[in-house]
Amino acid sequence: MEGTKPRTASSIGMFDMLKGAGMLTIVFAHTAELYPMQAVSGLSLTAFFPFIYREALMAAFFIASGYGFRKRSIHKCIHQQLKSLLKPYAYTALFTCVLHFIIHYKTFQYLPGTIGEFFSCGPMWYLLALMVGWVLLDVILNIFPERYVPWAVAGCVLLGWGASLVWELPFCLIQGAVVVPYLYIGFLAKKKHLLDEPLPPKVFAGLLAATALIAVGALATRTTDCISLAEWSLGPLSIFLDGAAGLLFIRLFMRLSHGHGPIVHFLEAVGRRSLNIFCVHTVEIIAIPWYLMVAKFSAQPVLGMWLQYAIALGSIWLVCELLRVRRALIIRFFPAQRRTPAVHYTSRH
């Protein structure tokens, strides 16, 4: 009977629960950071603590994407990534800019302030970094012999981190270089079946220690890692710690996804729509002037935060449903025109 067998490391949707939980967490974190609430230590409850494992979660997303990586010619890899990742990035960026312009101009009737953030596309850095990372990994696999590939990957991430200290490179080149080891971990996990068997006790202990060290580093430096801004609290060490914690997150959610309860099914349903949710969330978090709502609920930040979170999730769900209905109508009435691009946001096998 379908759905009665536990998922294996090669089944369809093995990362859906991770993606679903990740999407809900990302939307909440982006909402919570708008409402400053201080802890006793002076650190923000909403803009610091929810972000301690932010990049570990992003590393898990990149590792999951790397699980679907296949070596191909450099030209073919570039063409594929331009088609599958640059297109949704460009469409979302264009729609975000247009909606931002319309809403802000209608609200404030002030053109300079409206244009000031015209090209701010927020979370969409992820798709651009993923595209660059895929191309860089493919270049490494095509140029270097297999025994030198790990050294080339390490050199790539160190080059990206070093460049971030002196120059903010355009087109997410730094971020693309830094995520290469995460993609490579996913690639090795598929190639060597690392997700098929239980982790050796020493490896599991090492992943736990890396995860704990992330929190220790964040509290000690009072900063959190942020790939999009090229900031790491412990330098290149943080990059590798985030990768280790990301791998642990993947193992945890793969174990939890063996269940068949309503929460698991809900998160998996969210995960199957993760690309649409990600794009729609980018539009709503950038284009909508949420800071007006933050000001209105300045005396009740908790209420404002949860209310905005509910509105954001509701609007995202509505748009995703409209996209689903649109796709169903296209398939029904124009089957010959149906196009299903191979989007490698995360792997699906």
C-alpha positions as CSV (number, residue, x, y, z in Angstrom):
1,M,0.0,0.0,0.0
2,E,1.4,3.4,-0.9
3,G,2.7,5.4,2.0
4,T,3.2,2.5,4.3
5,K,6.9,2.0,3.7
6,P,9.4,4.2,5.4
7,R,11.4,6.5,3.1
8,T,14.9,5.6,2.1
9,A,17.7,7.9,1.1
10,S,16.7,7.6,-2.5
11,S,12.9,8.0,-2.4
12,I,10.9,10.9,-3.7
13,G,10.3,13.7,-1.3
14,M,12.9,12.5,1.3
15,F,13.7,16.2,2.1
16,D,10.1,17.5,2.0
17,M,9.7,17.6,5.8
18,L,13.0,19.5,6.2
19,K,12.0,22.0,3.5
20,G,8.5,22.5,5.0
21,A,9.8,23.1,8.5
22,G,12.6,25.3,7.1
23,M,10.1,27.5,5.1
24,L,7.9,28.0,8.2
25,T,11.0,28.9,10.3
26,I,12.4,31.3,7.7
27,V,9.1,33.2,7.4
28,F,8.8,33.4,11.2
29,A,12.4,34.5,11.7
30,H,12.1,37.2,9.0
31,T,8.9,38.4,10.8
32,A,10.2,38.2,14.3
33,E,13.3,40.3,13.6
34,L,11.1,43.3,12.8
35,Y,9.8,43.3,16.4
36,P,12.7,44.1,18.8
37,M,12.4,42.4,22.2
38,Q,15.4,42.4,24.5
39,A,16.5,39.6,26.8
40,V,18.1,40.2,30.2
41,S,21.5,39.9,28.7
42,G,20.8,42.7,26.2
43,L,20.6,40.3,23.3
44,S,17.4,40.4,21.2
45,L,14.9,37.6,21.7
46,T,13.7,38.1,18.1
47,A,16.7,39.4,16.1
48,F,19.4,37.2,17.7
49,F,18.3,33.9,19.3
50,P,16.1,32.8,16.3
51,F,19.2,33.3,14.0
52,I,21.8,31.3,15.9
53,Y,21.1,28.3,13.7
54,R,19.9,30.3,10.7
55,E,22.9,29.4,8.5
56,A,22.9,25.8,9.7
57,L,19.4,25.5,8.3
58,M,20.5,27.1,5.1
59,A,23.4,24.7,4.9
60,A,20.9,21.9,5.2
61,F,19.0,23.3,2.2
62,F,22.2,23.5,0.2
63,I,23.3,19.9,1.2
64,A,19.8,18.7,0.1
65,S,20.3,20.4,-3.2
66,G,23.8,18.9,-3.6
67,Y,22.2,15.5,-3.1
68,G,20.7,15.9,-6.6
69,F,23.9,17.1,-8.2
70,R,25.3,15.3,-11.2
71,K,28.5,16.1,-13.0
72,R,28.1,17.3,-16.5
73,S,29.9,19.5,-19.0
74,I,30.5,23.0,-17.8
75,H,28.5,24.5,-20.6
76,K,25.5,22.2,-20.0
77,C,25.6,23.0,-16.3
78,I,25.6,26.7,-16.9
79,H,22.7,26.4,-19.3
80,Q,20.7,24.3,-16.9
81,Q,21.2,26.6,-14.0
82,L,20.3,29.7,-16.0
83,K,17.1,28.0,-17.0
84,S,16.1,26.4,-13.7
85,L,17.3,29.0,-11.2
86,L,17.9,32.3,-12.9
87,K,14.4,32.3,-14.4
88,P,12.5,32.1,-11.1
89,Y,15.0,34.6,-9.6
90,A,14.4,37.1,-12.4
91,Y,10.6,36.7,-12.4
92,T,10.4,37.1,-8.6
93,A,12.9,40.1,-8.6
94,L,10.9,41.8,-11.3
95,F,7.5,41.3,-9.6
96,T,9.0,42.3,-6.2
97,C,10.4,45.6,-7.7
98,V,7.1,46.4,-9.5
99,L,4.9,45.7,-6.5
100,H,7.3,47.5,-4.1
101,F,7.1,50.6,-6.4
102,I,3.3,50.5,-6.7
103,I,2.6,50.0,-3.0
104,H,5.1,52.5,-1.7
105,Y,4.3,55.2,-4.2
106,K,0.5,54.8,-3.5
107,T,1.1,54.9,0.2
108,F,3.6,57.7,0.5
109,Q,3.4,59.6,-2.8
110,Y,7.2,60.1,-2.6
111,L,9.1,58.9,-5.7
112,P,12.7,59.1,-4.4
113,G,12.0,56.9,-1.4
114,T,10.1,54.5,-3.6
115,I,13.0,54.0,-6.0
116,G,15.5,53.8,-3.2
117,E,14.8,50.1,-2.6
118,F,13.8,49.2,-6.1
119,F,16.4,46.5,-6.5
120,S,16.2,45.0,-3.0
121,C,15.2,41.4,-3.5
122,G,16.0,40.1,0.0
123,P,15.9,36.3,0.4
124,M,16.3,35.7,-3.3
125,W,20.1,35.8,-2.8
126,Y,19.7,32.1,-2.0
127,L,18.7,31.1,-5.6
128,L,21.6,33.2,-7.1
129,A,24.1,31.7,-4.6
130,L,22.8,28.2,-5.4
131,M,23.2,28.8,-9.1
132,V,26.8,30.1,-8.7
133,G,27.6,27.2,-6.3
134,W,26.4,24.5,-8.7
135,V,28.5,26.0,-11.5
136,L,31.6,26.2,-9.3
137,L,31.3,22.6,-8.1
138,D,30.8,21.4,-11.6
139,V,33.9,23.3,-12.7
140,I,35.9,21.7,-9.8
141,L,34.7,18.2,-10.6
142,N,35.6,18.7,-14.3
143,I,39.0,20.1,-13.8
144,F,40.5,18.4,-10.8
145,P,41.3,14.7,-10.3
146,E,39.0,13.0,-7.7
147,R,41.7,12.9,-5.0
148,Y,42.2,16.7,-5.3
149,V,38.5,17.7,-5.3
150,P,38.2,18.1,-1.5
151,W,41.2,20.4,-1.4
152,A,39.8,22.4,-4.3
153,V,36.5,22.7,-2.5
154,A,38.2,23.9,0.7
155,G,40.2,26.4,-1.4
156,C,37.1,27.7,-3.0
157,V,35.4,28.4,0.3
158,L,38.5,30.0,1.8
159,L,38.8,32.2,-1.3
160,G,35.2,33.2,-1.0
161,W,35.6,34.0,2.7
162,G,38.8,35.9,2.1
163,A,37.3,38.0,-0.6
164,S,34.4,38.9,1.7
165,L,36.9,40.6,4.0
166,V,38.1,43.2,1.4
167,W,35.3,43.4,-1.1
168,E,31.6,42.7,-1.5
169,L,31.6,40.9,-4.8
170,P,28.5,41.3,-7.0
171,F,26.1,38.6,-8.1
172,C,26.5,36.5,-4.9
173,L,29.9,35.3,-6.0
174,I,31.1,35.2,-2.4
175,Q,28.1,33.3,-1.3
176,G,28.3,30.9,-4.2
177,A,31.9,30.1,-3.4
178,V,31.1,29.6,0.3
179,V,28.2,27.1,-0.3
180,V,30.3,24.8,-2.5
181,P,31.3,22.6,0.5
182,Y,27.6,22.1,1.4
183,L,26.8,21.1,-2.2
184,Y,29.8,18.8,-2.2
185,I,28.6,17.2,1.1
186,G,25.2,16.4,-0.5
187,F,27.0,15.1,-3.6
188,L,29.1,12.7,-1.5
189,A,26.1,11.7,0.6
190,K,24.4,10.5,-2.6
191,K,27.5,9.0,-4.2
192,K,28.7,7.1,-1.1
193,H,25.2,6.4,0.4
194,L,26.0,8.3,3.6
195,L,22.3,8.8,4.4
196,D,21.4,5.1,4.0
197,E,23.1,3.9,7.2
198,P,23.1,5.1,10.8
199,L,26.0,7.4,11.7
200,P,28.9,6.0,13.6
201,P,28.9,7.1,17.2
202,K,32.0,9.2,16.8
203,V,30.7,11.0,13.8
204,F,27.4,11.6,15.5
205,A,29.2,13.0,18.6
206,G,31.2,15.3,16.3
207,L,28.1,16.7,14.6
208,L,26.5,17.3,18.0
209,A,29.7,19.1,19.2
210,A,29.8,21.2,16.1
211,T,26.1,22.2,16.6
212,A,26.8,23.1,20.2
213,L,29.9,25.1,19.3
214,I,27.8,27.3,16.9
215,A,25.7,28.5,19.9
216,V,28.8,29.0,22.0
217,G,30.4,31.1,19.3
218,A,27.3,33.2,18.8
219,L,26.9,33.9,22.5
220,A,30.6,34.6,23.0
221,T,30.8,37.0,20.0
222,R,27.2,38.3,20.4
223,T,26.8,37.9,16.6
224,T,25.3,35.3,14.4
225,D,26.4,33.9,11.0
226,C,24.8,35.5,7.9
227,I,25.7,34.1,4.5
228,S,23.8,36.8,2.7
229,L,25.9,39.5,4.3
230,A,29.1,37.4,4.2
231,E,29.4,37.5,8.0
232,W,30.6,34.5,10.1
233,S,31.2,34.8,13.9
234,L,34.1,32.4,13.9
235,G,35.4,33.0,10.5
236,P,35.9,30.0,8.1
237,L,35.4,27.7,11.1
238,S,31.8,28.8,11.3
239,I,31.3,27.8,7.6
240,F,32.3,24.3,8.3
241,L,30.4,24.1,11.6
242,D,27.2,25.2,9.9
243,G,27.7,22.4,7.4
244,A,28.1,19.8,10.1
245,A,25.0,21.1,11.9
246,G,23.1,21.2,8.6
247,L,24.0,17.5,8.0
248,L,22.7,16.7,11.5
249,F,19.4,18.5,10.8
250,I,19.0,16.5,7.6
251,R,19.5,13.2,9.5
252,L,17.0,14.4,12.2
253,F,14.3,15.3,9.8
254,M,14.8,12.1,7.7
255,R,14.2,10.1,10.9
256,L,11.1,12.2,11.9
257,S,9.7,11.8,8.3
258,H,9.3,8.1,8.9
259,G,6.2,8.9,10.8
260,H,2.8,9.3,9.3
261,G,1.0,11.8,11.6
262,P,-0.8,15.0,10.6
263,I,2.2,17.2,11.5
264,V,4.5,15.2,9.3
265,H,2.1,15.3,6.3
266,F,1.5,19.0,6.8
267,L,5.2,19.8,6.8
268,E,5.8,17.6,3.8
269,A,2.9,19.4,1.9
270,V,4.6,22.7,2.7
271,G,7.9,21.3,1.6
272,R,6.6,20.2,-1.8
273,R,5.7,23.9,-2.4
274,S,8.9,25.3,-1.0
275,L,10.1,27.0,-4.2
276,N,6.7,28.8,-4.7
277,I,6.6,29.7,-0.9
278,F,10.1,31.0,-1.1
279,C,9.4,33.3,-4.0
280,V,6.1,34.5,-2.7
281,H,7.7,35.2,0.7
282,T,10.4,37.3,-0.9
283,V,7.7,39.4,-2.6
284,E,5.7,40.0,0.6
285,I,8.6,40.6,2.9
286,I,10.1,43.2,0.6
287,A,7.2,44.8,-1.2
288,I,4.8,45.2,1.7
289,P,5.6,48.0,4.1
290,W,5.4,45.9,7.3
291,Y,7.2,48.5,9.2
292,L,3.9,50.4,9.4
293,M,2.5,47.5,11.3
294,V,5.5,47.3,13.5
295,A,5.0,50.9,14.5
296,K,1.3,50.4,15.1
297,F,2.0,47.5,17.5
298,S,5.1,49.0,19.1
299,A,3.4,48.7,22.5
300,Q,2.4,45.1,21.9
301,P,5.2,43.6,19.9
302,V,4.3,39.9,20.6
303,L,0.7,40.4,19.3
304,G,2.0,42.3,16.3
305,M,4.6,39.7,15.5
306,W,2.1,36.7,15.6
307,L,-0.5,38.7,13.7
308,Q,1.9,39.6,10.9
309,Y,3.1,36.0,10.8
310,A,-0.5,34.8,10.4
311,I,-1.1,37.4,7.7
312,A,2.1,36.5,5.9
313,L,1.4,32.8,5.9
314,G,-2.2,33.4,4.8
315,S,-1.1,35.5,1.9
316,I,1.6,33.0,0.9
317,W,-0.9,30.2,1.0
318,L,-3.4,32.1,-1.1
319,V,-0.9,32.9,-3.8
320,C,0.5,29.3,-3.8
321,E,-3.1,28.0,-4.3
322,L,-3.7,30.4,-7.2
323,L,-0.5,29.1,-8.8
324,R,-1.5,25.5,-8.2
325,V,-4.9,26.2,-9.8
326,R,-3.3,28.0,-12.7
327,R,-0.9,25.0,-13.3
328,A,-3.8,22.5,-13.1
329,L,-5.8,24.5,-15.7
330,I,-2.8,24.7,-18.0
331,I,-2.3,21.0,-17.8
332,R,-6.0,20.3,-18.4
333,F,-6.7,22.7,-21.3
334,F,-3.2,23.1,-22.8
335,P,-1.4,19.8,-22.2
336,A,0.9,20.3,-25.3
337,Q,2.1,23.6,-23.8
338,R,3.0,22.1,-20.4
339,R,6.5,22.8,-19.3
340,T,8.1,21.3,-16.2
341,P,11.6,22.8,-15.7
342,A,14.1,20.8,-13.7
343,V,14.4,23.2,-10.7
344,H,17.2,22.1,-8.4
345,Y,16.1,24.1,-5.4
346,T,16.4,20.9,-3.5
347,S,16.7,17.4,-4.9
348,R,13.7,15.2,-5.7
349,H,14.4,11.6,-6.7
